[in-house]
Amino acid sequence: MQKLIITQGLLQKLSPQQIQFIKLLQIPTAELDARIKEELEANPALEEDIIDEGLTESPLDEYDPTSGGEDDYDTSREKDLDLDSYLNSEELNGYKMQGDGFYGNDDDREFMVASHSTLHDSLFQQLGFLNLKEQEEFLGLYLLGSIEGDGYLRRPLKSIVSDLLFTQNVHTTEEDLEAVLMKIQQLEPAGIGARNLQECLLLQLCRKNKSDRTVQLGIRAIEEHFEDFSKKHYEKIQKRMGISHQETYDVLSLITKLNPKPGSVEGDGDLSFYLTPDFILLNNNGFPEVTLNARNAPELRVNRVFAQMLDTYHKSDKTDRSIKEAATFVKQKLDSAKWFIDAIKQRQTTLIRTMNAILLFQYDFFQVGDESKLKPMILKDIATMIDMDVSTVSRVANSKCVQTDFGLYPLKYFFSEGIATDSGEDASSRQVKNILKELIEAEPKRKPFSDDKLEKILNEKGYNIARRTVAKYREQLNIPVARLRKQI
């Protein structure tokens, strides 16, 4: 027999407003504009604030969702608009138009349009000069479409043969594709259409003067000893090829000047990306001060017309079902608009509090911009200072950056672990990484320092660090092991 049991429990759950604030907090300034535009399009009760000199009241005070919408809406602040005088205004000519003056016939004007040639555009154009047969040209276009952005053709020819058969109903063989691919590999840039790094280097070497002995040795080294070359076993290559130390050096110098990613020399790599700082730090008579990027403080307000519509409902017949549904819709949109504006304001407050705490903690660094002045700092340190949760600080630090007199820094740059020193003070892990990088840059190239050797040198400098920590920092700096750093 089933029994009904009543249990009592506590459940912690985020409200929709808290979720909205969290999402707004973690996005960077560059994405905030798009998020605001999305909200403006979805919610007609939200609008951008146009500053009116006759208004002294705050637009955020026009509507309060807790009041049920019964606001004292002042219609006298709305100005009458004379449509005829607006349309006939001479001031419109030349204002925020395509040019500074008025143009009667826009068809006669010429506009400068920036052109951008991609890698594939260049290859398609060059393919037309090869005088291929119709079948070869079709296969060539299909192969070009399979070449990746770095210039490599990584798809096996066997798979391409199958694709052509099942998708294009074209019967061909690997030999036919190979013949067309060899012609494509003659195009610019050198090395295009290679199926691996070894073939890419060979294609570039074969374009050079083959009568040159260094080029001949380079081709031989890549063809016969590529595995030793990739592992930097230069002594083995020298011994097996029976060449002198100077010849080995010349061959390696030649090969290392080749381009391992031939596709990167074309237009696909010419795009520029710009970082938008979330904070701007200025030096005011020796005292650094932080301000928010103006794009973090958009001018938003509740639409006055919607607020008046809700006020009209309270004065109308409340028994009409259609009027009730319209009022419910308006009330929801007004609440959503007010919550969004409050979330934006809360985001601004949280951002500036967090950045001010970071400024206070790393004050010595922001004075001079010297990395050695950075102190060990973790998320919990800042969370304790501003009395917020660690997850909140983490969302602020993620994908945010600050513009200083010394450059643009991501906020994550200022967070680092501490390394104990002989003096009893903790040193920032970033400072230790910089010293490690300097040691590796100054090491003998023919006999690089091992991780054990680097550990001993750092210990002699007063940093109590283990070998595994040295290896971890080296990997974070994208520095290979000693064997792969070796040069002759």
C-alpha positions in Angstrom: 0.0 0.0 0.0 1.4 3.4 -1.0 1.8 6.1 1.6 1.8 9.8 1.2 4.9 11.3 2.9 5.5 15.0 3.3 9.1 16.1 3.5 10.6 19.5 4.1 13.9 20.7 2.6 15.9 23.7 1.6 16.8 24.4 -2.0 19.2 27.1 -3.1 18.4 28.3 -6.6 19.6 31.3 -8.7 16.9 33.7 -9.7 16.5 34.7 -13.4 17.9 38.2 -12.5 21.1 36.6 -10.9 21.6 34.4 -14.0 21.3 37.5 -16.2 23.8 39.4 -14.2 26.3 36.5 -14.2 26.1 36.2 -18.0 26.6 39.9 -18.4 29.5 40.0 -16.0 31.6 37.4 -17.8 31.4 38.9 -21.3 34.1 41.3 -22.4 33.4 44.9 -23.4 33.7 44.0 -27.1 30.7 41.7 -26.9 28.6 43.9 -24.6 27.4 46.1 -27.5 26.1 43.1 -29.3 24.3 41.8 -26.2 22.7 45.2 -25.6 21.5 45.5 -29.2 20.1 42.0 -28.9 18.1 43.0 -25.8 17.0 46.3 -27.5 15.6 44.3 -30.4 13.9 41.7 -28.2 12.4 44.1 -25.7 10.4 47.2 -27.0 10.2 48.5 -23.4 13.9 49.1 -23.4 15.5 52.0 -25.3 18.7 53.9 -25.6 18.7 57.1 -23.6 18.9 60.3 -25.6 20.0 63.1 -23.3 17.5 65.9 -23.1 18.8 69.1 -21.7 15.4 69.9 -20.2 15.4 66.7 -18.2 17.0 66.6 -14.8 15.3 63.4 -13.5 17.0 60.1 -13.9 15.4 58.0 -16.6 15.7 54.9 -14.5 13.2 56.4 -12.0 10.4 56.5 -14.5 9.3 53.0 -13.9 9.5 50.8 -10.8 8.4 47.1 -11.3 7.5 46.9 -7.6 4.9 49.6 -7.9 2.7 47.7 -10.3 3.2 50.3 -13.0 1.1 53.1 -11.5 3.7 55.9 -12.1 3.0 59.6 -12.3 3.9 60.0 -15.9 4.5 63.6 -17.0 3.4 64.0 -20.6 4.4 67.6 -20.6 8.0 66.6 -21.1 7.2 65.2 -24.5 7.7 67.9 -27.2 5.4 68.2 -30.2 7.1 67.5 -33.5 6.4 69.5 -36.6 6.8 66.9 -39.4 6.8 69.4 -42.2 9.5 71.6 -40.7 11.5 68.4 -39.9 11.3 67.1 -43.5 12.1 70.5 -45.0 15.0 71.3 -42.7 18.0 72.5 -44.6 20.3 71.3 -41.8 19.6 67.7 -42.8 21.6 68.2 -46.1 25.1 67.0 -45.5 24.5 65.9 -41.9 25.7 62.3 -41.2 25.3 61.4 -44.8 27.8 59.6 -47.1 29.7 62.8 -47.7 30.1 66.2 -46.3 27.8 67.8 -48.9 24.6 67.1 -50.7 24.7 65.0 -53.8 21.8 65.1 -56.2 22.7 61.9 -58.0 24.3 59.2 -55.9 24.8 57.0 -59.0 27.5 59.3 -60.3 29.6 58.9 -57.1 32.5 56.5 -56.8 33.0 54.6 -53.6 36.3 53.1 -52.5 35.9 49.5 -51.5 38.7 47.6 -49.8 39.5 44.3 -51.6 40.9 41.2 -49.8 42.4 38.3 -51.7 42.4 35.0 -49.9 44.7 32.0 -50.4 42.0 30.1 -52.4 41.2 33.2 -54.6 44.9 33.3 -55.6 45.0 29.6 -56.3 41.8 29.5 -58.4 43.2 32.4 -60.4 46.6 30.7 -61.0 44.8 27.4 -62.0 43.4 29.1 -65.0 46.9 29.6 -66.4 47.8 25.9 -66.4 45.9 25.2 -69.6 44.3 22.0 -68.1 41.8 19.8 -69.9 38.2 20.0 -68.8 38.5 16.8 -66.7 41.8 17.9 -65.2 40.4 21.4 -64.4 37.4 19.9 -62.6 39.7 17.7 -60.5 42.0 20.6 -59.9 39.2 22.8 -58.6 38.1 20.0 -56.3 41.6 19.5 -54.9 41.9 23.3 -54.3 38.7 23.2 -52.3 40.3 20.5 -50.1 43.4 22.5 -49.4 43.4 23.9 -45.8 44.2 27.4 -44.7 47.8 26.6 -43.9 48.3 25.3 -47.5 48.3 21.6 -46.8 46.2 18.9 -48.5 45.6 16.5 -45.6 42.8 14.4 -47.0 44.0 11.1 -48.6 43.6 11.0 -52.3 41.7 7.7 -51.9 39.0 9.5 -49.8 38.8 12.2 -52.5 38.3 9.6 -55.2 35.4 8.2 -53.2 33.8 11.6 -52.6 33.9 12.4 -56.3 32.2 9.1 -57.1 29.4 9.3 -54.6 28.8 13.1 -54.5 29.7 14.2 -58.1 29.2 10.9 -59.9 32.7 11.4 -61.4 34.9 8.3 -61.9 38.6 8.9 -61.5 41.7 7.2 -60.0 44.3 8.1 -57.5 46.9 8.3 -60.3 44.8 10.9 -62.1 44.5 13.0 -58.9 48.2 12.6 -58.3 49.0 14.0 -61.7 46.8 17.0 -61.2 48.1 17.6 -57.7 51.7 17.7 -59.1 50.6 20.6 -61.3 48.9 22.4 -58.4 52.1 22.0 -56.4 53.8 24.2 -59.1 51.6 27.2 -58.1 52.6 29.9 -55.7 53.4 30.0 -52.9 56.0 27.3 -53.0 55.0 24.2 -50.9 51.3 24.6 -51.6 49.3 21.4 -51.8 51.8 19.4 -49.7 50.5 16.4 -47.8 52.9 16.6 -44.9 55.8 18.7 -43.7 58.5 16.6 -45.4 56.8 17.1 -48.8 56.3 20.8 -48.1 60.0 21.3 -47.5 61.0 19.3 -50.5 58.7 21.3 -52.8 60.4 24.5 -51.6 63.9 23.1 -52.0 63.2 21.9 -55.5 62.4 25.4 -56.5 65.9 26.5 -55.6 69.1 26.2 -57.7 69.7 22.4 -57.8 73.3 22.9 -59.0 74.1 24.4 -55.6 75.7 21.8 -53.3 73.9 23.1 -50.2 70.6 22.7 -51.9 71.5 19.1 -53.0 72.5 18.2 -49.5 69.3 19.8 -48.1 67.1 17.7 -50.5 69.1 14.6 -49.5 68.8 15.4 -45.8 65.0 15.8 -46.0 64.5 12.8 -48.2 66.7 10.3 -46.3 67.0 11.7 -42.8 63.8 13.6 -42.1 63.1 11.8 -38.8 66.5 12.6 -37.4 66.1 16.2 -38.6 62.7 16.6 -36.8 64.2 15.2 -33.6 67.3 17.5 -34.0 69.8 14.6 -34.1 72.2 16.7 -36.2 75.3 14.7 -35.3 73.7 11.6 -36.7 72.8 13.4 -39.9 76.3 14.8 -40.2 77.9 11.3 -39.6 75.5 9.4 -41.9 75.8 11.9 -44.8 79.6 12.1 -44.4 79.7 15.9 -44.5 81.7 18.5 -42.6 80.4 20.5 -39.6 80.2 23.7 -41.8 78.2 21.9 -44.5 75.8 20.6 -41.9 75.4 24.1 -40.5 74.7 25.5 -44.0 72.1 22.8 -44.7 70.3 23.5 -41.5 70.4 27.2 -42.1 68.9 26.7 -45.5 66.1 24.4 -44.3 65.1 26.5 -41.3 64.5 29.5 -43.6 61.8 27.6 -45.4 58.1 28.2 -44.7 56.5 25.3 -42.9 53.0 26.8 -43.5 53.0 28.1 -47.0 49.3 29.2 -46.9 50.1 31.8 -44.2 51.9 34.1 -46.7 48.6 34.8 -48.5 45.8 37.2 -47.6 44.2 34.8 -45.0 46.8 35.8 -42.5 46.6 39.5 -43.1 43.5 40.1 -41.0 44.1 42.4 -38.0 42.4 41.9 -34.7 42.1 44.6 -32.0 41.6 44.2 -28.3 39.1 46.5 -26.7 40.2 47.4 -23.1 37.6 47.1 -20.4 39.5 49.4 -18.0 41.7 52.4 -18.7 44.4 53.2 -16.1 45.8 56.7 -16.1 48.6 58.2 -14.1 47.3 61.3 -12.3 50.4 63.1 -10.8 52.0 59.8 -9.8 48.8 58.2 -8.6 47.3 55.6 -10.9 43.5 55.8 -11.3 41.2 53.3 -13.0 38.2 54.2 -15.1 35.8 52.0 -17.0 35.7 52.0 -20.7 32.8 54.3 -21.7 31.3 51.3 -23.7 30.7 49.6 -20.4 28.3 52.3 -19.4 25.6 52.5 -22.0 22.8 55.0 -21.7 19.6 52.9 -21.3 16.2 53.6 -20.0 12.6 52.3 -19.8 10.5 53.4 -22.7 8.2 56.2 -21.6 5.4 55.1 -24.0 5.3 51.6 -22.4 5.2 53.1 -18.9 2.3 55.3 -19.9 0.5 52.3 -21.5 0.5 50.5 -18.1 -0.7 53.6 -16.4 -3.5 53.9 -18.9 -4.6 50.3 -18.1 -5.0 51.1 -14.4 -7.4 53.8 -15.4 -9.4 51.7 -17.9 -11.9 48.9 -17.7 -10.0 46.0 -16.0 -12.6 43.4 -16.8 -11.8 43.3 -20.5 -9.8 40.2 -21.2 -7.8 41.6 -24.1 -6.8 44.6 -22.1 -5.7 42.3 -19.3 -3.5 40.3 -21.7 -2.0 43.5 -23.2 -1.3 44.8 -19.7 0.4 41.6 -18.7 2.6 41.7 -21.7 3.5 45.3 -21.1 4.2 44.6 -17.4 6.6 41.7 -18.3 8.5 43.8 -20.8 8.8 46.7 -18.3 10.1 44.4 -15.6 12.6 42.8 -18.0 13.8 46.2 -19.1 14.3 47.4 -15.5 16.1 44.2 -14.5 18.4 44.5 -17.5 19.3 48.1 -16.7 20.0 47.1 -13.0 22.2 44.2 -14.2 24.2 46.6 -16.4 24.7 48.9 -13.4 25.6 46.0 -11.1 28.1 44.9 -13.7 29.8 48.3 -13.8 30.0 48.4 -10.0 31.5 44.9 -9.8 34.0 45.5 -12.5 35.3 48.8 -11.0 35.5 47.3 -7.5 37.5 44.3 -8.7 39.9 46.4 -10.8 40.5 48.9 -7.9 41.3 45.9 -5.6 43.8 44.6 -8.2 45.3 48.1 -8.5 45.7 48.4 -4.7 47.3 44.9 -4.4 49.7 45.4 -7.4 50.2 49.1 -6.7 54.0 48.9 -7.1 53.7 47.4 -10.5 51.2 50.0 -11.8 53.6 52.8 -10.6 56.5 51.8 -12.9 55.3 48.8 -15.0 58.2 46.6 -13.8 57.3 42.9 -13.8 59.6 42.2 -10.9 57.3 44.3 -8.8 54.4 41.9 -9.3 53.3 40.2 -6.0 51.9 36.7 -5.8 48.1 37.1 -6.0 45.3 34.6 -6.3 41.6 35.0 -6.9 40.8 34.5 -3.2 43.0 37.5 -2.3 40.8 39.9 -4.4 37.6 38.1 -3.4 38.4 38.7 0.3 39.2 42.4 -0.4 35.9 43.2 -2.1 33.8 40.7 0.0 32.6 38.7 -3.0 32.7 35.1 -4.1 35.8 33.7 -5.9 33.7 32.7 -8.8 32.6 36.4 -9.3 36.2 37.5 -9.4 37.0 34.7 -11.8 34.3 35.9 -14.2 35.6 39.5 -14.1 39.2 38.3 -14.7 38.2 36.1 -17.6 38.6 37.8 -21.0 39.0 41.3 -19.5 42.0 43.6 -20.0 43.3 46.9 -18.8 45.0 49.6 -20.8 48.0 51.2 -19.0 50.9 53.5 -19.9 53.0 50.3 -20.2 50.7 48.4 -22.6 47.5 46.4 -22.7 47.4 43.6 -20.0 44.8 40.9 -19.5 43.6 40.8 -15.9 44.8 37.2 -15.7 48.3 38.5 -16.1 48.3 39.9 -12.5 47.3 36.6 -10.9 50.1 34.2 -10.1 51.3 31.7 -7.5 54.0 32.4 -5.0 57.5 30.8 -4.9 59.4 30.8 -1.6 62.8 32.5 -1.6 65.8 32.3 0.8 64.9 35.8 2.1 61.6 34.5 3.5 59.4 36.4 1.0 57.3 35.0 -1.8 58.2 35.7 -5.4 55.6 35.8 -8.2 55.7 32.8 -10.5 55.7 35.2 -13.4 58.9 36.7 -12.1 60.4 33.2 -11.9 59.2 32.4 -15.4 61.0 35.6 -16.7 64.2 34.5 -15.1 63.8 31.0 -16.5 63.3 32.4 -20.0 66.4 34.7 -19.7 68.5 31.7 -18.6 67.4 29.6 -21.6 68.0 32.5 -24.0 71.5 32.9 -22.7 72.4 29.2 -22.5 75.0 27.6 -24.7 73.2 26.7 -27.9 75.3 23.6 -28.6 74.8 22.3 -25.0 71.4 23.6 -23.6 70.6 23.4 -19.9 68.6 20.5 -18.8 65.7 20.9 -16.3 68.0 19.6 -13.5 70.6 22.2 -14.4 68.0 25.0 -14.5 66.7 23.9 -11.1 70.2 24.2 -9.6 70.8 27.7 -11.1 67.5 28.9 -9.8 68.2 27.5 -6.3 71.5 29.3 -6.4 69.7 32.5 -7.1 67.6 32.0 -4.0 64.4 30.5 -5.5 63.3 27.3 -3.8 61.9 25.5 -6.8 61.7 21.8 -7.7 62.6 20.3 -11.1 59.0 19.3 -11.9 58.0 23.0 -11.3 60.8 24.1 -13.7 59.5 21.6 -16.3 55.9 23.0 -15.8 57.0 26.6 -16.2 59.1 25.7 -19.3 56.1 24.0 -20.9 53.9 27.0 -20.1 56.4 29.2 -21.9 56.2 26.9 -24.9 59.9 26.1 -24.6 60.9 22.6 -25.8 63.2 20.2 -23.8 67.0 20.7 -24.0 67.5 18.2 -26.8 65.2 20.0 -29.1 66.8 23.4 -28.3 70.2 22.2 -29.4 71.9 24.0 -32.3 75.2 23.4 -34.0 
